[in-house]
């Protein structure tokens, strides 16, 4: 039976002022490291989706004014193993990129069942650790923009 998940999502690169990037390891896929991601629900705005996902996946209650909308959209093919979460025939997702700068040492509580571990890495190392090309590219863009 096909799922009902919308093929519209957010990617939120959470980082500190020194450009250490928060990465979360997927519980169902050890070794798959990523930033905060999640699908839009109902009629919520993309900003609301991003803030909700940050809260759900990390326990961070981020003020809306700290969330930066990059106005960058990625489209990618959904991994075959995850397509059953979406309506029949859906093969691609549209992802909207955000970032969130948090104070160094901000406590993080990964969502049980969704993530099994977390780590903060310098931006170049974080980009190299991501399994998703869109996540890697967003981290590289953030790091390169900050070092100009």
C-alpha positions in Angstrom: 0.0 0.0 0.0 1.5 3.4 -1.0 2.3 6.0 1.6 1.1 9.5 1.9 4.3 11.4 2.5 4.6 14.6 0.4 7.7 14.8 -1.9 8.5 18.3 -0.6 11.1 18.5 2.2 13.6 20.7 4.0 17.3 20.4 4.7 18.5 22.4 7.6 22.3 22.7 8.1 22.7 23.4 11.8 26.1 24.9 12.7 27.9 27.0 15.3 29.7 30.3 14.7 33.0 28.4 14.1 31.3 26.4 11.3 31.2 23.1 13.1 28.3 21.3 11.6 25.8 19.1 13.4 25.4 15.7 11.8 22.9 13.0 12.8 23.4 9.3 12.0 20.2 7.6 10.7 19.0 4.8 13.1 17.9 2.5 10.3 21.1 3.1 8.3 24.3 3.1 10.4 26.9 5.1 8.6 24.4 7.5 6.9 25.2 10.9 8.4 23.1 13.9 7.6 21.8 17.3 8.6 18.3 17.8 9.8 15.8 16.8 7.1 12.0 16.2 6.9 8.9 16.4 4.8 6.4 19.2 4.8 3.1 18.3 6.5 -0.4 19.6 5.8 -0.5 23.3 5.0 2.6 24.3 7.0 5.0 26.8 5.5 8.5 25.6 4.6 9.9 27.7 7.5 7.5 26.0 9.8 8.5 22.6 8.5 12.2 23.5 9.1 11.6 24.7 12.6 9.4 21.6 13.4 12.1 19.2 12.1 14.9 20.9 14.0 12.9 20.6 17.2 11.8 17.0 16.6 15.2 15.8 15.5 17.5 17.7 17.8 15.4 19.1 20.7 16.6 22.6 19.7 13.8 25.2 20.1 15.1 27.6 17.4 13.7 31.1 17.2 12.2 31.7 13.7 14.4 34.7 13.1 17.6 32.6 13.5 16.6 30.3 10.6 18.0 31.4 7.3 16.1 30.4 4.1 18.7 30.0 1.3 16.0 30.2 -1.4 17.8 27.1 -2.9 15.8 24.2 -4.2 17.2 20.8 -5.0 15.4 18.0 -6.9 16.6 14.5 -6.5 15.5 10.9 -7.1 14.1 9.2 -4.0 16.0 6.1 -3.0 14.0 3.0 -4.1 13.9 1.6 -0.6 12.1 4.8 0.7 9.6 5.2 -2.2 6.9 3.2 -0.4 6.5 6.2 2.0 5.1 8.3 -0.9 2.0 8.0 -3.1 2.3 5.5 -6.0 4.4 6.8 -8.9 6.3 9.4 -6.9 10.0 9.1 -7.7 11.5 12.5 -7.0 11.6 14.9 -4.1 11.9 18.7 -4.0 14.1 19.9 -1.1 14.4 23.4 0.2 17.6 24.4 2.0 17.9 26.4 5.3 20.6 26.9 7.8 20.6 27.6 11.5 23.5 29.0 13.5 23.3 28.0 17.2 25.7 28.9 20.0 28.7 26.7 20.5 27.8 23.9 23.0 24.1 24.0 22.3 22.7 20.7 23.8 21.3 18.3 21.2 18.9 15.4 21.9 18.6 13.1 18.8 15.1 11.8 18.1 15.0 8.2 19.4 14.2 5.7 16.6 15.2 8.2 13.9 18.8 8.9 14.8 21.3 6.8 16.7 24.2 9.3 17.2 25.3 12.8 16.6 28.5 14.6 16.1 29.8 18.1 15.4 32.4 18.3 12.7 34.3 21.1 11.0 32.5 22.0 7.8 34.9 20.3 5.3 34.9 17.0 7.3 31.1 17.2 7.7 30.6 17.6 4.0 32.8 14.6 3.4 30.8 12.5 5.9 27.3 13.1 4.4 25.7 10.4 2.3 23.5 12.9 0.4 25.0 15.0 -2.4 22.6 17.9 -1.6 23.6 17.9 2.0 27.3 17.8 1.1 26.9 20.7 -1.4 25.0 22.8 1.1 27.7 22.4 3.7 30.4 23.2 1.2 28.5 26.4 0.1 28.1 27.5 3.7 31.8 27.0 4.4 33.0 28.6 1.3 30.7 31.6 1.7 31.9 32.1 5.3 35.6 31.9 4.4 35.5 34.5 1.6 
